[in-house]
Amino acid sequence: MSMAFLQNMGPTEILLILLVVLLLFGAKRLPDLARALGRSLNEFRKGREEGAGKRPDEKTGAAAKKPEDKSEGGDEAGRAQDA
């Protein structure tokens, strides 16, 4: 989504939008709405940062491999040591 329309907005248009928001929500609810918006953005950023660590490897396109668990079997020597 392009945000090019924001570049063409002047101070009059911004004040008009703020006035409409003030009339719709009222002066008491605006701080609560701003606080909730800030918290939501913070949670979004945290989730995006956590998700960035779980991305597939950009060079190969494969997901990062987890270390294999040797206790669940596979070779006879491992089973003999567990017994």
Buried (B, 14 or more C-beta within 10 A) or exposed (E): EEEEEEEEEEEEEEEEEEEEEEEEEEEEEBEEEEEEEEEEEEEEEEEEEEEEEEEEEEEEEEEEEEEEEEEEEEEEEEEEEEE
